Amino acid sequence: AVIAFAANGTQNPDAFVVINIGKDKKVNVHVKGTGAKTFRAFRTSDSGKELYANAGEFAVKNGALLYDCPGGTVTTFFAN
């Protein structure tokens, strides 16, 4: 599942959340409505190994962001 939030004129950054309750998978997220070229990600896992851990910075290329999404995780991406 993916949930997205637009800054919409506020001081908050554009953001989206990727929820993977299944197995590890490669996710190609199409990003629209933002001028952001990169997003910083933070991940929490159901195993307890990660709790809002830095998952890195991801570039938007050709309108999409590629993410190797571990199973049982929730990852939040914030526009830089």
For each residue, the residues with C-beta under 8 A, 3 or more apart:
1: 18 19
2: 16 17 18 19 29
3: 16 17 19
4: 14 15 16 17
5: 12 14 15 16
6: 14 33 34
7: 10 11 12 13 14 34 79
8:
9:
10: 7
11: 7
12: 5 7 15
13: 7 36 78 79 80
14: 4 5 6 7 33 34 36 78 79
15: 4 5 12 76 77 78 79
16: 2 3 4 5 29 31 39 76 77
17: 2 3 4 74 75 76 77
18: 1 2 27 29 67 69 74 75 77
19: 1 2 3 73 74
20: 24 25 27 69 70 71 72 73 74 75
21: 71 72
22: 25 71
23: 71
24: 20 68 69 70 71
25: 20 22 68 69 71
26: 66 67 68 69
27: 18 20 66 67 68 69
28: 64 65 66 67
29: 2 16 18 64 65 66 67 77
30: 63 64
31: 16 34 36 39 60 63 64 65
32: 63
33: 6 14
34: 6 7 14 31 79
35:
36: 13 14 31 39 60 79 80
37: 59 60 80
38: 57 58 59 60 79 80
39: 16 31 36 57 58 60 65 77 78 79 80
40: 54 56 57 58 77 78 80
41: 54 55 56 57 58 67 75 76 77 78
42: 52 53 54 55 75 76 78
43: 50 52 53 55 70 73 74 75 76
44: 50 51 52 53 73 74 75
45: 48 49 50 70 72 73
46: 72 73
47: 50 72
48: 45 51
49: 45
50: 43 44 45 47 53 73
51: 44 48
52: 42 43 44
53: 42 43 44 50
54: 40 41 42
55: 41 42 43 75
56: 40 41
57: 38 39 40 41 80
58: 38 39 40 41 65 66 67 77
59: 37 38 65
60: 31 36 37 38 39 63 64 65
61: 64 65 66
62:
63: 30 31 32 60
64: 28 29 30 31 60 61
65: 28 29 31 39 58 59 60 61 77
66: 26 27 28 29 58 61
67: 18 26 27 28 29 41 58 75
68: 24 25 26 27
69: 18 20 24 25 26 27 73 75
70: 20 24 43 45 73
71: 20 21 22 23 24 25
72: 20 21 45 46 47
73: 19 20 43 44 45 46 50 69 70
74: 17 18 19 20 43 44
75: 17 18 20 41 42 43 44 55 67 69
76: 15 16 17 41 42 43
77: 15 16 17 18 29 39 40 41 58 65
78: 13 14 15 39 40 41 42
79: 7 13 14 15 34 36 38 39
80: 13 36 37 38 39 40 57
